[in-house]
C-alpha cells in the first residue's frame, strides 16, 4: 500500500457513510454483503481510522471478502470508492498495481452507476474501455456467458430472461382413468348410464383415457460460499417454476436445511428472494451435504416423494464434513425419488474430474449430472424436465454402473 493518505475526507464523522456506500457497491457487484457484515465493517474501519490506507484496506477486506475470486472486485471498488493510489498490497501506484480484470471492472462500474451519478466521476477504464454497463445487448452471447462473469446489469437481464422462460413439465401417467371425449378406451359404466337416459334408441359411447398428474419437484439449493452466485440465479429459476405449480418444494442448505417454498410463492421475484435471504441464516457459509440429506430423508422425503418425485440437487459437491455418511443418505434419497438430477457448475470446465470426496460419494446415486452455469444450461434443464428422463450428453462419465442401470430403467 502507498504511505500517502487516502483521498477521503479527513473528518472521522464521514467514514461510516463511506463504508456504507462501499458495501452497497460491493452488494450490487455481486458480493454477499449483509447488514451484519456492514456493521462489523464500520466498527473495523473506526478502529483503524484513516491514517493509513493499507490498514483500512485490510480491515475491510477481512470482513467483506470471503472468496478468492471476489478480491479483484473488492480491489476495484476500494480504489474507486476511497480514491486510494493502490487497490492491494502490491506496492506504490505504478510499481506493483495491476489492472483489474475486465469482468471486475465492468461489475464495479455498473454498481457505481446504479448508485446514481457515480459513473460520471469514474476514471477511464484501462485500455480505453467504456465504463457504462451493457452499451449493447447480444442475447446469444448472454445465453452462454457464465453467471460468475456477468456484470450487475447482465445478471439483471439474465434474471428477466429466466422469468420469461417457458417451463413446461411433463406430467406423469397414473393408473386411474379420466373421462375424455377423444379417449381411446370405452367407459362401460358411463356408456350404460348414457344408454339408460337415451331410452330405446342407439347406445352413445362414452370414452376415457389414462389420467396424468404433475410430478413433485423437490429442489435442494446449496447456498454455501462457493455456490452463492449460482444459488441466487437458481432460486430465480425455481421461482419461475413454482409460479403456477403447487408441486414444487424448495430447500436451501449450507450448514442446515431450510424450507423456503412458501417464501418463493410471492409473485414478485425480488421480494421472494429478499424474503429467502432474510430466512436463510447460513448463506455464504460452509457446506454439510450429508447432514442436509439426512434431515430431508427423515423429515420430508416420505411426504414429498411418496409418489415418485424428481429431485434437483444444486451443489458443487464440496463437503465440509469430508462426505461422512453422504453416500448412505444419497442412496436412501435415490430409492425414494423417481429421478435425481445433480446440477453442478463445476462441469463447465472441460478438465473436470471427480476428485473431491463429496463428489465421489454422490455420483453413483444420481440419474443425471448436468452443468448449471449459464442461461443455456438452464434452458436445457427446463427441456429435460419436460421430456423423458435421459442423461445429459457426456455428463454421465464416472457415474457408475448402478446409476447407468437406473437411468435405463427410467427410460
Helices and strands as residue ranges (DSSP letters): G 12-14, H 15-28, H 35-48, H 53-64, G 68-70, H 71-82, H 102-115, G 126-128, H 139-143, G 147-149, H 152-163, E 172-179, E 185-186, H 188-198, E 207-213, E 217-222, G 225-227, H 228-242, E 248-253, E 257-259, G 263-265, H 269-279, H 289-299, H 301-304, E 310-314, H 326-336, E 339-343, G 345-348, H 357-363, E 368-370, H 375-386, H 401-410
